[in-house]
């Protein structure tokens, strides 16, 4: 997995804080679809029969036509995958807007360590920060120590997401 330097991590943290303030996001009362809607992003579930490896498609807003930004999620993803994928696409939406790019197809598998793209790492980092808030995670770690399964279930994410989040937190502490 690609690595993010301190300043980029801080930028992403401040974008995550902005999102929290804008959406009054408080886990777990508000679900991630509501959060996307509060950011002006519509969310739909789709099949991608022509592109079976695609998990999601992000359509950026087209200001000329007044199109709203939209995320299409693959219908048959397991719930934890769906939540993470939606948060990941929101990361691309907020972090990787580029002139002239209208949409992106995402077949990224976050459990695949061979994926070295910086943008994918950034979107994953954003998703983990949104879905697994640091303070909440630290509290749970005190209660459940390293019982990653219980913590993953609490946050509605996979075990790998929690393991990665803990690894990032531990790295930050040594800096
Ligand atoms: Zn991606």
Backbone and ligand atoms as CSV (ligand in chain L), in Angstrom:
chain,resi,resn,atom,element,x,y,z
A,1,UNK,N,N,0.837,-1.202,0.000
A,1,UNK,CA,C,0.000,0.000,0.000
A,1,UNK,C,C,0.872,1.253,0.000
A,2,UNK,N,N,0.441,2.172,-0.737
A,2,UNK,CA,C,1.201,3.430,-0.762
A,2,UNK,C,C,1.167,4.083,0.624
A,3,UNK,N,N,2.075,4.988,0.849
A,3,UNK,CA,C,2.154,5.646,2.145
A,3,UNK,C,C,1.787,7.116,1.995
A,4,UNK,N,N,1.157,7.678,3.040
A,4,UNK,CA,C,0.798,9.092,2.992
A,4,UNK,C,C,1.723,9.853,3.925
A,5,UNK,N,N,2.261,10.975,3.449
A,5,UNK,CA,C,3.126,11.719,4.364
A,5,UNK,C,C,2.268,12.501,5.365
A,6,UNK,N,N,2.926,12.997,6.410
A,6,UNK,CA,C,2.220,13.662,7.512
A,6,UNK,C,C,1.326,14.797,7.049
A,7,UNK,N,N,1.840,15.603,6.108
A,7,UNK,CA,C,1.060,16.786,5.743
A,7,UNK,C,C,-0.204,16.372,4.984
A,8,UNK,N,N,-0.095,15.330,4.160
A,8,UNK,CA,C,-1.294,14.868,3.450
A,8,UNK,C,C,-2.288,14.248,4.439
A,9,UNK,N,N,-1.775,13.511,5.423
A,9,UNK,CA,C,-2.677,12.957,6.448
A,9,UNK,C,C,-3.416,14.079,7.155
A,10,UNK,N,N,-2.697,15.144,7.481
A,10,UNK,CA,C,-3.332,16.273,8.186
A,10,UNK,C,C,-4.394,16.926,7.308
A,11,UNK,N,N,-4.083,17.072,6.002
A,11,UNK,CA,C,-5.086,17.638,5.083
A,11,UNK,C,C,-6.357,16.786,5.086
A,12,UNK,N,N,-6.159,15.479,5.019
A,12,UNK,CA,C,-7.326,14.582,4.986
A,12,UNK,C,C,-8.084,14.668,6.310
A,13,UNK,N,N,-7.368,14.739,7.435
A,13,UNK,CA,C,-8.049,14.893,8.729
A,13,UNK,C,C,-8.907,16.150,8.741
A,14,UNK,N,N,-8.387,17.231,8.177
A,14,UNK,CA,C,-9.168,18.466,8.254
A,14,UNK,C,C,-10.378,18.405,7.309
A,15,UNK,N,N,-10.255,17.699,6.190
A,15,UNK,CA,C,-11.418,17.494,5.313
A,15,UNK,C,C,-12.464,16.624,6.022
A,16,UNK,N,N,-11.994,15.600,6.739
A,16,UNK,CA,C,-12.919,14.744,7.499
A,16,UNK,C,C,-13.635,15.578,8.573
A,17,UNK,N,N,-12.890,16.460,9.248
A,17,UNK,CA,C,-13.524,17.320,10.264
A,17,UNK,C,C,-14.574,18.227,9.634
A,18,UNK,N,N,-14.256,18.796,8.469
A,18,UNK,CA,C,-15.236,19.628,7.743
A,18,UNK,C,C,-16.509,18.840,7.455
A,19,UNK,N,N,-16.323,17.601,7.008
A,19,UNK,CA,C,-17.483,16.758,6.688
A,19,UNK,C,C,-18.322,16.550,7.950
A,20,UNK,N,N,-17.657,16.277,9.050
A,20,UNK,CA,C,-18.393,16.060,10.311
A,20,UNK,C,C,-19.194,17.290,10.694
A,21,UNK,N,N,-18.574,18.445,10.556
A,21,UNK,CA,C,-19.265,19.682,10.938
A,21,UNK,C,C,-20.432,19.936,9.991
A,22,UNK,N,N,-20.183,19.799,8.685
A,22,UNK,CA,C,-21.233,20.052,7.689
A,22,UNK,C,C,-22.418,19.116,7.839
A,23,UNK,N,N,-22.152,17.877,8.226
A,23,UNK,CA,C,-23.221,16.875,8.225
A,23,UNK,C,C,-23.681,16.529,9.634
A,24,UNK,N,N,-23.097,17.187,10.637
A,24,UNK,CA,C,-23.404,16.872,12.032
A,24,UNK,C,C,-23.385,15.359,12.240
A,25,UNK,N,N,-22.341,14.745,11.720
A,25,UNK,CA,C,-22.231,13.289,11.725
A,25,UNK,C,C,-21.889,12.803,13.115
A,26,UNK,N,N,-22.758,11.995,13.686
A,26,UNK,CA,C,-22.395,11.374,14.948
A,26,UNK,C,C,-22.681,9.885,14.860
A,27,UNK,N,N,-21.612,9.124,14.965
A,27,UNK,CA,C,-21.716,7.684,14.841
A,27,UNK,C,C,-22.409,7.116,16.073
A,28,UNK,N,N,-23.295,6.132,15.969
A,28,UNK,CA,C,-23.753,5.518,14.727
A,28,UNK,C,C,-25.146,5.987,14.310
A,29,UNK,N,N,-25.568,7.142,14.860
A,29,UNK,CA,C,-26.936,7.589,14.598
A,29,UNK,C,C,-27.180,7.833,13.122
A,30,UNK,N,N,-26.181,8.340,12.459
A,30,UNK,CA,C,-26.403,8.717,11.070
A,30,UNK,C,C,-25.702,7.722,10.161
A,31,UNK,N,N,-26.390,7.198,9.165
A,31,UNK,CA,C,-25.692,6.239,8.313
A,31,UNK,C,C,-24.965,6.950,7.184
A,32,UNK,N,N,-24.136,6.209,6.517
A,32,UNK,CA,C,-23.219,6.799,5.551
A,32,UNK,C,C,-23.955,7.290,4.287
A,33,UNK,N,N,-25.115,6.694,3.993
A,33,UNK,CA,C,-25.903,7.181,2.845
A,33,UNK,C,C,-26.472,8.568,3.176
A,34,UNK,N,N,-26.975,8.735,4.409
A,34,UNK,CA,C,-27.462,10.051,4.826
A,34,UNK,C,C,-26.343,11.082,4.769
A,35,UNK,N,N,-25.170,10.657,5.200
A,35,UNK,CA,C,-24.022,11.562,5.189
A,35,UNK,C,C,-23.705,12.004,3.754
A,36,UNK,N,N,-23.718,11.041,2.818
A,36,UNK,CA,C,-23.476,11.380,1.405
A,36,UNK,C,C,-24.535,12.363,0.916
A,37,UNK,N,N,-25.796,12.092,1.247
A,37,UNK,CA,C,-26.878,12.975,0.803
A,37,UNK,C,C,-26.698,14.383,1.364
A,38,UNK,N,N,-26.272,14.460,2.627
A,38,UNK,CA,C,-26.038,15.777,3.239
A,38,UNK,C,C,-24.927,16.545,2.522
A,39,UNK,N,N,-24.030,15.811,1.880
A,39,UNK,CA,C,-22.952,16.464,1.119
A,39,UNK,C,C,-23.392,16.755,-0.319
A,40,UNK,N,N,-24.666,16.463,-0.625
A,40,UNK,CA,C,-25.187,16.730,-1.965
A,40,UNK,C,C,-24.907,15.615,-2.953
A,41,UNK,N,N,-24.526,14.442,-2.449
A,41,UNK,CA,C,-24.201,13.314,-3.327
A,41,UNK,C,C,-25.350,12.302,-3.269
A,42,UNK,N,N,-25.937,11.986,-4.436
A,42,UNK,CA,C,-26.979,10.955,-4.484
A,42,UNK,C,C,-26.326,9.583,-4.526
A,43,UNK,N,N,-27.004,8.598,-3.944
A,43,UNK,CA,C,-26.449,7.229,-3.897
A,43,UNK,C,C,-27.483,6.255,-4.443
A,44,UNK,N,N,-27.058,5.423,-5.387
A,44,UNK,CA,C,-27.932,4.392,-5.944
A,44,UNK,C,C,-27.201,3.058,-5.940
A,45,UNK,N,N,-27.985,1.989,-5.917
A,45,UNK,CA,C,-27.397,0.659,-6.047
A,45,UNK,C,C,-27.686,0.132,-7.446
A,46,UNK,N,N,-26.681,-0.481,-8.044
A,46,UNK,CA,C,-26.758,-0.888,-9.454
A,46,UNK,C,C,-26.099,-2.239,-9.646
A,47,UNK,N,N,-26.447,-2.884,-10.757
A,47,UNK,CA,C,-25.621,-3.989,-11.241
A,47,UNK,C,C,-24.724,-3.419,-12.334
A,48,UNK,N,N,-23.548,-3.972,-12.467
A,48,UNK,CA,C,-22.678,-3.563,-13.574
A,48,UNK,C,C,-22.413,-4.786,-14.445
A,49,UNK,N,N,-23.421,-5.262,-15.158
A,49,UNK,CA,C,-23.278,-6.543,-15.870
A,49,UNK,C,C,-22.148,-6.541,-16.906
A,50,UNK,N,N,-21.861,-5.396,-17.476
A,50,UNK,CA,C,-20.803,-5.345,-18.486
A,50,UNK,C,C,-19.411,-5.221,-17.861
A,51,UNK,N,N,-19.387,-4.851,-16.598
A,51,UNK,CA,C,-18.112,-4.644,-15.908
A,51,UNK,C,C,-18.168,-5.339,-14.554
A,52,UNK,N,N,-18.076,-6.669,-14.529
A,52,UNK,CA,C,-18.277,-7.415,-13.281
A,52,UNK,C,C,-17.268,-7.086,-12.179
A,53,UNK,N,N,-16.086,-6.554,-12.549
A,53,UNK,CA,C,-15.111,-6.254,-11.492
A,53,UNK,C,C,-15.340,-4.889,-10.852
A,54,UNK,N,N,-16.262,-4.109,-11.418
A,54,UNK,CA,C,-16.488,-2.764,-10.888
A,54,UNK,C,C,-17.348,-2.829,-9.626
A,55,UNK,N,N,-16.887,-2.155,-8.572
A,55,UNK,CA,C,-17.649,-2.101,-7.321
A,55,UNK,C,C,-18.468,-0.834,-7.192
A,56,UNK,N,N,-18.031,0.208,-7.874
A,56,UNK,CA,C,-18.692,1.495,-7.709
A,56,UNK,C,C,-18.345,2.417,-8.870
A,57,UNK,N,N,-19.250,3.349,-9.107
A,57,UNK,CA,C,-18.967,4.397,-10.092
A,57,UNK,C,C,-19.303,5.740,-9.458
A,58,UNK,N,N,-18.385,6.666,-9.600
A,58,UNK,CA,C,-18.580,8.019,-9.085
A,58,UNK,C,C,-18.749,8.952,-10.266
A,59,UNK,N,N,-19.863,9.685,-10.281
A,59,UNK,CA,C,-20.081,10.682,-11.327
A,59,UNK,C,C,-19.938,12.052,-10.680
A,60,UNK,N,N,-18.990,12.823,-11.177
A,60,UNK,CA,C,-18.785,14.168,-10.630
A,60,UNK,C,C,-19.889,15.096,-11.111
A,61,UNK,N,N,-20.125,16.176,-10.382
A,61,UNK,CA,C,-21.127,17.151,-10.808
A,61,UNK,C,C,-20.696,17.765,-12.131
A,62,UNK,N,N,-21.655,17.940,-13.006
A,62,UNK,CA,C,-21.394,18.625,-14.264
A,62,UNK,C,C,-22.083,19.979,-14.184
A,63,UNK,N,N,-21.273,21.011,-13.944
A,63,UNK,CA,C,-21.876,22.308,-13.635
A,63,UNK,C,C,-22.688,22.872,-14.799
A,64,UNK,N,N,-22.251,22.565,-16.013
A,64,UNK,CA,C,-22.993,23.089,-17.172
A,64,UNK,C,C,-24.424,22.580,-17.207
A,65,UNK,N,N,-24.562,21.280,-16.926
A,65,UNK,CA,C,-25.892,20.682,-17.005
A,65,UNK,C,C,-26.586,20.593,-15.648
A,66,UNK,N,N,-25.927,21.157,-14.639
A,66,UNK,CA,C,-26.489,21.085,-13.298
A,66,UNK,C,C,-26.707,19.660,-12.788
A,67,UNK,N,N,-25.913,18.722,-13.267
A,67,UNK,CA,C,-26.028,17.364,-12.737
A,67,UNK,C,C,-25.490,17.316,-11.321
A,68,UNK,N,N,-26.137,16.507,-10.504
A,68,UNK,CA,C,-25.644,16.335,-9.143
A,68,UNK,C,C,-24.604,15.228,-9.117
A,69,UNK,N,N,-23.631,15.341,-8.218
A,69,UNK,CA,C,-22.697,14.228,-8.068
A,69,UNK,C,C,-23.443,12.989,-7.584
A,70,UNK,N,N,-23.057,11.850,-8.135
A,70,UNK,CA,C,-23.786,10.608,-7.844
A,70,UNK,C,C,-22.805,9.456,-7.674
A,71,UNK,N,N,-23.103,8.586,-6.717
A,71,UNK,CA,C,-22.313,7.369,-6.541
A,71,UNK,C,C,-23.228,6.166,-6.763
A,72,UNK,N,N,-22.802,5.276,-7.649
A,72,UNK,CA,C,-23.512,4.016,-7.891
A,72,UNK,C,C,-22.705,2.901,-7.239
A,73,UNK,N,N,-23.386,2.149,-6.360
A,73,UNK,CA,C,-22.711,1.040,-5.671
A,73,UNK,C,C,-23.207,-0.275,-6.225
A,74,UNK,N,N,-22.298,-1.247,-6.325
A,74,UNK,CA,C,-22.708,-2.566,-6.792
A,74,UNK,C,C,-23.682,-3.179,-5.776
A,75,UNK,N,N,-24.830,-3.600,-6.328
A,75,UNK,CA,C,-25.945,-4.038,-5.486
A,75,UNK,C,C,-25.597,-5.212,-4.568
A,76,UNK,N,N,-24.843,-6.179,-5.097
A,76,UNK,CA,C,-24.687,-7.408,-4.304
A,76,UNK,C,C,-23.423,-7.429,-3.431
A,77,UNK,N,N,-22.828,-6.284,-3.167
A,77,UNK,CA,C,-21.717,-6.258,-2.210
A,77,UNK,C,C,-22.263,-6.531,-0.803
A,78,UNK,N,N,-21.489,-7.243,0.031
A,78,UNK,CA,C,-21.908,-7.394,1.433
A,78,UNK,C,C,-22.007,-6.007,2.105
A,79,UNK,N,N,-22.830,-5.902,3.151
A,79,UNK,CA,C,-23.085,-4.599,3.772
A,79,UNK,C,C,-21.825,-3.854,4.218
A,80,UNK,N,N,-20.900,-4.582,4.852
A,80,UNK,CA,C,-19.702,-3.878,5.321
A,80,UNK,C,C,-18.905,-3.335,4.132
A,81,UNK,N,N,-18.831,-4.117,3.060
A,81,UNK,CA,C,-18.127,-3.679,1.855
A,81,UNK,C,C,-18.813,-2.458,1.237
A,82,UNK,N,N,-20.143,-2.510,1.253
A,82,UNK,CA,C,-20.917,-1.421,0.645
A,82,UNK,C,C,-20.665,-0.104,1.382
A,83,UNK,N,N,-20.697,-0.187,2.722
A,83,UNK,CA,C,-20.451,1.021,3.524
A,83,UNK,C,C,-19.047,1.568,3.262
A,84,UNK,N,N,-18.067,0.668,3.263
A,84,UNK,CA,C,-16.697,1.121,3.074
A,84,UNK,C,C,-16.512,1.697,1.664
A,85,UNK,N,N,-17.102,1.006,0.685
A,85,UNK,CA,C,-16.958,1.468,-0.702
A,85,UNK,C,C,-17.586,2.847,-0.880
A,86,UNK,N,N,-18.741,3.054,-0.251
A,86,UNK,CA,C,-19.383,4.375,-0.351
A,86,UNK,C,C,-18.501,5.448,0.290
A,87,UNK,N,N,-17.960,5.154,1.472
A,87,UNK,CA,C,-17.081,6.124,2.134
A,87,UNK,C,C,-15.831,6.378,1.278
A,88,UNK,N,N,-15.310,5.321,0.670
A,88,UNK,CA,C,-14.133,5.406,-0.202
A,88,UNK,C,C,-14.431,6.309,-1.418
A,89,UNK,N,N,-15.601,6.128,-2.028
A,89,UNK,CA,C,-15.966,6.966,-3.187
A,89,UNK,C,C,-16.162,8.427,-2.766
A,90,UNK,N,N,-16.725,8.634,-1.566
A,90,UNK,CA,C,-16.842,10.008,-1.061
A,90,UNK,C,C,-15.458,10.629,-0.917
A,91,UNK,N,N,-14.501,9.798,-0.517
A,91,UNK,CA,C,-13.111,10.257,-0.441
A,91,UNK,C,C,-12.621,10.723,-1.799
A,92,UNK,N,N,-12.852,9.923,-2.834
A,92,UNK,CA,C,-12.453,10.350,-4.192
A,92,UNK,C,C,-13.186,11.637,-4.580
A,93,UNK,N,N,-14.453,11.711,-4.211
A,93,UNK,CA,C,-15.246,12.891,-4.576
A,93,UNK,C,C,-14.653,14.153,-3.945
A,94,UNK,N,N,-14.260,14.061,-2.669
A,94,UNK,CA,C,-13.770,15.252,-1.963
A,94,UNK,C,C,-12.286,15.522,-2.204
A,95,UNK,N,N,-11.516,14.457,-2.475
A,95,UNK,CA,C,-10.054,14.619,-2.548
A,95,UNK,C,C,-9.528,14.692,-3.976
A,96,UNK,N,N,-10.257,14.104,-4.922
A,96,UNK,CA,C,-9.678,13.902,-6.260
A,96,UNK,C,C,-10.547,14.453,-7.377
A,97,UNK,N,N,-11.014,15.674,-7.184
A,97,UNK,CA,C,-11.741,16.320,-8.279
A,97,UNK,C,C,-10.730,16.833,-9.287
A,98,UNK,N,N,-10.960,16.520,-10.547
A,98,UNK,CA,C,-10.024,17.004,-11.564
A,98,UNK,C,C,-10.803,17.592,-12.717
A,99,UNK,N,N,-10.286,18.685,-13.243
A,99,UNK,CA,C,-10.961,19.292,-14.384
A,99,UNK,C,C,-11.025,18.289,-15.526
A,100,UNK,N,N,-12.172,18.227,-16.140
A,100,UNK,CA,C,-12.299,17.407,-17.344
A,100,UNK,C,C,-12.620,15.954,-17.067
A,101,UNK,N,N,-12.534,15.520,-15.805
A,101,UNK,CA,C,-12.891,14.130,-15.505
A,101,UNK,C,C,-14.330,14.097,-15.027
A,102,UNK,N,N,-15.148,13.330,-15.750
A,102,UNK,CA,C,-16.577,13.333,-15.447
A,102,UNK,C,C,-16.964,12.203,-14.510
A,103,UNK,N,N,-16.269,11.088,-14.600
A,103,UNK,CA,C,-16.623,9.975,-13.718
A,103,UNK,C,C,-15.415,9.064,-13.522
A,104,UNK,N,N,-15.507,8.192,-12.502
A,104,UNK,CA,C,-14.494,7.164,-12.357
A,104,UNK,C,C,-15.147,5.841,-11.967
A,105,UNK,N,N,-14.620,4.790,-12.569
A,105,UNK,CA,C,-15.059,3.437,-12.235
A,105,UNK,C,C,-14.058,2.883,-11.241
A,106,UNK,N,N,-14.551,2.240,-10.198
A,106,UNK,CA,C,-13.658,1.770,-9.156
A,106,UNK,C,C,-13.786,0.267,-8.983
A,107,UNK,N,N,-12.703,-0.422,-9.252
A,107,UNK,CA,C,-12.712,-1.869,-8.978
A,107,UNK,C,C,-11.712,-2.191,-7.881
A,108,UNK,N,N,-11.406,-1.175,-7.078
A,108,UNK,CA,C,-10.394,-1.357,-6.051
A,108,UNK,C,C,-10.860,-2.317,-4.972
A,109,UNK,N,N,-9.977,-3.212,-4.579
A,109,UNK,CA,C,-10.249,-4.128,-3.481
A,109,UNK,C,C,-9.300,-3.748,-2.342
A,110,UNK,N,N,-9.849,-3.211,-1.239
A,110,UNK,CA,C,-8.966,-2.672,-0.207
A,110,UNK,C,C,-8.172,-3.742,0.518
A,111,UNK,N,N,-8.568,-5.016,0.327
A,111,UNK,CA,C,-7.786,-6.059,0.980
A,111,UNK,C,C,-6.595,-6.472,0.109
A,112,UNK,N,N,-6.520,-5.897,-1.072
A,112,UNK,CA,C,-5.452,-6.255,-1.998
A,112,UNK,C,C,-4.237,-5.355,-1.771
A,113,UNK,N,N,-3.240,-5.907,-1.079
A,113,UNK,CA,C,-2.061,-5.116,-0.724
A,113,UNK,C,C,-1.219,-4.726,-1.940
A,114,UNK,N,N,-1.474,-5.377,-3.065
A,114,UNK,CA,C,-0.641,-5.091,-4.230
A,114,UNK,C,C,-1.054,-3.785,-4.919
A,115,UNK,N,N,-2.169,-3.217,-4.472
A,115,UNK,CA,C,-2.601,-1.981,-5.112
A,115,UNK,C,C,-1.830,-0.797,-4.520
A,116,UNK,N,N,-1.014,-0.173,-5.347
A,116,UNK,CA,C,-0.109,0.853,-4.842
A,116,UNK,C,C,-0.508,2.269,-5.197
A,117,UNK,N,N,-1.702,2.437,-5.726
A,117,UNK,CA,C,-2.059,3.773,-6.163
A,117,UNK,C,C,-2.241,4.710,-4.972
A,118,UNK,N,N,-1.628,5.868,-5.065
A,118,UNK,CA,C,-1.726,6.851,-3.987
A,118,UNK,C,C,-3.176,7.300,-3.787
A,119,UNK,N,N,-3.887,7.504,-4.899
A,119,UNK,CA,C,-5.281,7.959,-4.763
A,119,UNK,C,C,-6.136,6.910,-4.063
A,120,UNK,N,N,-5.876,5.647,-4.322
A,120,UNK,CA,C,-6.651,4.603,-3.637
A,120,UNK,C,C,-6.330,4.589,-2.141
A,121,UNK,N,N,-5.053,4.746,-1.801
A,121,UNK,CA,C,-4.683,4.801,-0.384
A,121,UNK,C,C,-5.348,5.993,0.299
A,122,UNK,N,N,-5.346,7.145,-0.393
A,122,UNK,CA,C,-5.970,8.335,0.197
A,122,UNK,C,C,-7.466,8.133,0.412
A,123,UNK,N,N,-8.134,7.540,-0.573
A,123,UNK,CA,C,-9.580,7.304,-0.451
A,123,UNK,C,C,-9.851,6.309,0.680
A,124,UNK,N,N,-8.994,5.304,0.823
A,124,UNK,CA,C,-9.145,4.342,1.927
A,124,UNK,C,C,-8.917,5.000,3.277
A,125,UNK,N,N,-7.911,5.853,3.322
A,125,UNK,CA,C,-7.607,6.540,4.576
A,125,UNK,C,C,-8.781,7.427,4.986
A,126,UNK,N,N,-9.315,8.167,4.019
A,126,UNK,CA,C,-10.500,9.007,4.263
A,126,UNK,C,C,-11.648,8.143,4.782
A,127,UNK,N,N,-11.920,7.022,4.103
A,127,UNK,CA,C,-13.044,6.152,4.476
A,127,UNK,C,C,-12.869,5.628,5.900
A,128,UNK,N,N,-11.651,5.204,6.238
A,128,UNK,CA,C,-11.412,4.669,7.584
A,128,UNK,C,C,-11.599,5.753,8.636
A,129,UNK,N,N,-11.164,6.990,8.332
A,129,UNK,CA,C,-11.314,8.092,9.297
A,129,UNK,C,C,-12.792,8.437,9.503
A,130,UNK,N,N,-13.583,8.398,8.422
A,130,UNK,CA,C,-15.016,8.716,8.517
A,130,UNK,C,C,-15.760,7.617,9.276
A,131,UNK,N,N,-15.486,6.370,8.932
A,131,UNK,CA,C,-16.273,5.259,9.487
A,131,UNK,C,C,-15.806,4.860,10.891
A,132,UNK,N,N,-14.540,5.114,11.182
A,132,UNK,CA,C,-13.967,4.690,12.463
A,132,UNK,C,C,-13.292,5.898,13.116
A,133,UNK,N,N,-14.088,6.757,13.775
A,133,UNK,CA,C,-13.507,7.956,14.386
A,133,UNK,C,C,-12.472,7.589,15.448
A,134,UNK,N,N,-11.387,8.359,15.465
A,134,UNK,CA,C,-10.247,8.028,16.327
A,134,UNK,C,C,-10.625,7.922,17.814
A,135,UNK,N,N,-11.358,8.915,18.337
A,135,UNK,CA,C,-11.668,8.908,19.774
A,135,UNK,C,C,-12.493,7.690,20.159
A,136,UNK,N,N,-13.499,7.421,19.303
A,136,UNK,CA,C,-14.375,6.262,19.520
A,136,UNK,C,C,-13.546,4.963,19.495
A,137,UNK,N,N,-12.637,4.884,18.523
A,137,UNK,CA,C,-11.807,3.687,18.402
A,137,UNK,C,C,-10.924,3.512,19.639
A,138,UNK,N,N,-10.323,4.595,20.104
A,138,UNK,CA,C,-9.440,4.507,21.279
A,138,UNK,C,C,-10.208,4.032,22.508
A,139,UNK,N,N,-11.460,4.513,22.659
A,139,UNK,CA,C,-12.296,4.057,23.779
A,139,UNK,C,C,-12.527,2.558,23.681
A,140,UNK,N,N,-12.900,2.106,22.477
A,140,UNK,CA,C,-13.192,0.678,22.307
A,140,UNK,C,C,-11.956,-0.184,22.516
A,141,UNK,N,N,-10.802,0.346,22.101
A,141,UNK,CA,C,-9.569,-0.425,22.286
A,141,UNK,C,C,-9.280,-0.621,23.773
A,142,UNK,N,N,-9.654,0.372,24.589
A,142,UNK,CA,C,-9.452,0.221,26.041
A,142,UNK,C,C,-10.348,-0.883,26.607
A,143,UNK,N,N,-11.585,-0.934,26.096
A,143,UNK,CA,C,-12.528,-1.943,26.590
A,143,UNK,C,C,-12.217,-3.339,26.061
A,144,UNK,N,N,-11.971,-3.415,24.764
A,144,UNK,CA,C,-11.903,-4.726,24.122
A,144,UNK,C,C,-10.483,-5.128,23.749
A,145,UNK,N,N,-9.513,-4.283,24.125
A,145,UNK,CA,C,-8.117,-4.514,23.799
A,145,UNK,C,C,-7.959,-4.860,22.334
A,146,UNK,N,N,-7.487,-6.069,22.034
A,146,UNK,CA,C,-7.248,-6.312,20.612
A,146,UNK,C,C,-8.298,-7.243,20.012
A,147,UNK,N,N,-9.499,-7.232,20.567
A,147,UNK,CA,C,-10.544,-8.054,19.965
A,147,UNK,C,C,-11.112,-7.327,18.746
A,148,UNK,N,N,-10.380,-7.499,17.646
A,148,UNK,CA,C,-10.680,-6.747,16.427
A,148,UNK,C,C,-12.066,-7.095,15.873
A,149,UNK,N,N,-12.497,-8.331,16.070
A,149,UNK,CA,C,-13.810,-8.728,15.531
A,149,UNK,C,C,-14.954,-7.937,16.158
A,150,UNK,N,N,-14.892,-7.782,17.485
A,150,UNK,CA,C,-15.946,-7.040,18.189
A,150,UNK,C,C,-15.942,-5.580,17.740
A,151,UNK,N,N,-14.746,-5.020,17.634
A,151,UNK,CA,C,-14.628,-3.609,17.252
A,151,UNK,C,C,-15.113,-3.406,15.810
A,152,UNK,N,N,-14.743,-4.334,14.935
A,152,UNK,CA,C,-15.177,-4.234,13.528
A,152,UNK,C,C,-16.694,-4.284,13.439
A,153,UNK,N,N,-17.302,-5.156,14.227
A,153,UNK,CA,C,-18.759,-5.273,14.198
A,153,UNK,C,C,-19.409,-3.986,14.701
A,154,UNK,N,N,-18.843,-3.421,15.750
A,154,UNK,CA,C,-19.375,-2.171,16.313
A,154,UNK,C,C,-19.415,-1.069,15.242
A,155,UNK,N,N,-18.338,-0.952,14.475
A,155,UNK,CA,C,-18.268,0.116,13.478
A,155,UNK,C,C,-18.885,-0.277,12.135
A,156,UNK,N,N,-19.259,-1.540,11.988
A,156,UNK,CA,C,-19.853,-1.978,10.726
A,156,UNK,C,C,-18.865,-2.006,9.573
A,157,UNK,N,N,-17.627,-2.350,9.894
A,157,UNK,CA,C,-16.591,-2.456,8.855
A,157,UNK,C,C,-15.915,-3.825,8.973
A,158,UNK,N,N,-15.007,-4.110,8.041
A,158,UNK,CA,C,-14.299,-5.402,8.114
A,158,UNK,C,C,-13.154,-5.314,9.126
A,159,UNK,N,N,-12.692,-6.494,9.507
A,159,UNK,CA,C,-11.558,-6.598,10.421
A,159,UNK,C,C,-10.323,-5.882,9.860
A,160,UNK,N,N,-10.135,-6.001,8.530
A,160,UNK,CA,C,-8.949,-5.400,7.896
A,160,UNK,C,C,-8.957,-3.877,8.054
A,161,UNK,N,N,-10.150,-3.282,7.970
A,161,UNK,CA,C,-10.239,-1.817,8.107
A,161,UNK,C,C,-9.770,-1.406,9.503
A,162,UNK,N,N,-10.214,-2.154,10.534
A,162,UNK,CA,C,-9.810,-1.837,11.911
A,162,UNK,C,C,-8.297,-2.046,12.085
A,163,UNK,N,N,-7.795,-3.153,11.535
A,163,UNK,CA,C,-6.352,-3.418,11.660
A,163,UNK,C,C,-5.528,-2.305,11.009
A,164,UNK,N,N,-5.975,-1.874,9.819
A,164,UNK,CA,C,-5.253,-0.787,9.140
A,164,UNK,C,C,-5.349,0.517,9.924
A,165,UNK,N,N,-6.530,0.790,10.457
A,165,UNK,CA,C,-6.738,2.036,11.210
A,165,UNK,C,C,-5.825,2.064,12.436
A,166,UNK,N,N,-5.728,0.924,13.122
A,166,UNK,CA,C,-4.851,0.842,14.296
A,166,UNK,C,C,-3.388,1.034,13.870
A,167,UNK,N,N,-3.028,0.421,12.754
A,167,UNK,CA,C,-1.640,0.560,12.275
A,167,UNK,C,C,-1.312,2.028,11.978
A,168,UNK,N,N,-2.246,2.741,11.344
A,168,UNK,CA,C,-2.010,4.164,11.058
A,168,UNK,C,C,-1.884,4.960,12.352
A,169,UNK,N,N,-2.748,4.667,13.338
A,169,UNK,CA,C,-2.700,5.401,14.609
A,169,UNK,C,C,-1.366,5.174,15.315
A,170,UNK,N,N,-0.905,3.936,15.290
A,170,UNK,CA,C,0.360,3.625,15.965
A,170,UNK,C,C,1.522,4.311,15.274
A,171,UNK,N,N,1.466,4.407,13.964
A,171,UNK,CA,C,2.529,5.097,13.223
A,171,UNK,C,C,2.555,6.567,13.593
A,172,UNK,N,N,1.342,7.156,13.704
A,172,UNK,CA,C,1.271,8.583,14.029
A,172,UNK,C,C,1.882,8.877,15.392
A,173,UNK,N,N,1.666,7.947,16.353
A,173,UNK,CA,C,2.160,8.170,17.702
A,173,UNK,C,C,3.676,8.235,17.751
A,174,UNK,N,N,4.336,7.487,16.849
A,174,UNK,CA,C,5.786,7.462,16.916
A,174,UNK,C,C,6.414,8.652,16.209
A,175,UNK,N,N,5.576,9.427,15.514
A,175,UNK,CA,C,6.121,10.584,14.789
A,175,UNK,C,C,6.375,11.770,15.709
L,1,ZN,ZN,ZN,-10.937,4.040,-5.428
